Structure formats: C-alpha cells, structure tokens
Amino acid sequence: MRIPVAATLLALTMICQASAQTPPAQAPGASTDSTPLPAAQLRELVDAAQATAKAARENVDYSRTVPDLLFQILAKLDKIEAKLDKVETTLKQGQASASRRQR
C-alpha cells in the first residue's frame, strides 16, 4: 500500500513542479492557444501515475497470493502422500496375511 501511495505522491509532485514552470517562449506568429497541450500532458501524467499505482497493487497482491497457494498445494500433496502410505501399508499387510494362509 505504501508503494502506490508513494508513486502517486511523487507523480503529483512532478506534475505540480511542471505546471509551475513558465512556458517556453513561442516563435513570432505562432498560435498562442497552447493551454490544451499542457492540460493533455497533465492528464497523461495522471493516467500514467494511476496505471503505475494499479500495477504496484497487483504486484503486491500477487506476491501475497502465490506463497499462500503454494502452501495450500504442498499441504494437499502431504495429505495425499500420507493416504498413499496408508494404502501401501494396508496392501502389504493384506499380501502378507494372504501368503501366510496359503502356507
């Protein structure tokens, strides 16, 4: 949770610093209608920060989930192995008793 928040705050800090800077001098005869461009760039930066935060959240969720799933799988395998050991023991006992009966 700290990483996405830190990434968002860092992005917002950069955005604020970029918006506080003076715009570059324009060439004579150039259009003075440059306000949509910084707003669009600002929006792109905010979207990028949100995407970064989302990716960081997914990464944290994945890193929490994978070990839990592995633990569950290993626990199931241990149970299956224990049951197979019981079956093998029962079969060996049954074969031993059957061989004793035949003698």
C-alpha positions in Angstrom: 0.0 0.0 0.0 2.9 2.3 0.7 4.5 1.9 -2.8 1.4 3.0 -4.8 0.8 6.0 -2.5 4.5 7.0 -2.7 4.4 6.6 -6.5 1.2 8.8 -6.7 2.7 11.5 -4.5 5.9 11.5 -6.5 3.9 11.8 -9.7 1.8 14.6 -8.3 4.8 16.5 -7.1 6.4 16.3 -10.5 3.1 17.5 -12.1 2.9 20.4 -9.8 6.5 21.4 -10.5 6.0 21.1 -14.2 2.9 23.2 -14.1 4.6 25.9 -12.0 7.3 26.4 -14.6 7.0 29.2 -17.2 6.1 28.1 -20.7 8.9 28.4 -23.3 8.9 31.5 -25.5 7.0 31.0 -28.7 8.2 31.9 -32.1 6.6 35.0 -33.7 3.4 34.3 -35.5 2.9 31.0 -33.6 -0.5 30.3 -32.1 -1.0 31.3 -28.5 -3.6 28.6 -28.0 -1.2 26.3 -26.0 -3.4 25.7 -23.0 -4.9 22.4 -24.2 -1.4 20.9 -24.7 -0.3 21.2 -21.0 -3.7 20.0 -19.8 -3.5 17.0 -22.1 0.0 16.3 -20.9 -1.1 16.7 -17.3 -3.9 14.2 -17.9 -1.5 11.7 -19.4 0.8 12.0 -16.4 -2.1 11.5 -14.0 -3.2 8.4 -16.1 0.4 7.1 -16.0 0.6 7.6 -12.3 -2.7 5.7 -11.8 -1.5 2.9 -14.0 1.7 2.6 -12.1 -0.2 2.5 -8.8 -2.5 -0.2 -10.1 0.4 -2.3 -11.3 2.1 -1.9 -8.0 -1.1 -3.0 -6.2 -1.4 -6.0 -8.5 2.2 -6.9 -7.8 1.7 -6.8 -4.1 -1.5 -8.9 -4.3 0.3 -11.4 -6.5 3.3 -11.6 -4.1 0.9 -12.2 -1.2 -1.2 -14.8 -3.0 1.4 -17.0 -4.6 3.1 -18.2 -1.4 -0.4 -18.9 0.1 -1.4 -21.0 -3.0 1.9 -22.9 -2.9 1.5 -23.6 0.8 -2.1 -25.0 0.1 -0.8 -27.2 -2.7 2.0 -28.6 -0.6 -0.4 -29.3 2.2 -2.7 -31.2 -0.1 0.3 -33.1 -1.5 1.3 -34.1 2.0 -2.2 -35.4 2.8 -2.3 -37.4 -0.5 1.2 -38.8 0.3 0.0 -39.8 3.8 -3.1 -41.6 2.4 -1.0 -43.4 -0.2 1.4 -44.6 2.6 -1.6 -45.9 4.5 -2.9 -47.7 1.3 0.5 -49.2 0.7 0.8 -50.4 4.3 -2.7 -52.0 4.1 -1.8 -53.7 0.8 1.4 -55.1 2.2 -0.4 -56.4 5.3 -3.0 -58.0 3.1 -0.5 -59.7 0.9 1.5 -60.9 3.9 -1.7 -62.4 5.5 -2.7 -64.0 2.2 0.8 -65.6 1.8 0.5 -66.9 5.4 -2.9 -68.5 4.6 -1.5 -70.3 1.6 1.3 -72.0 3.5 
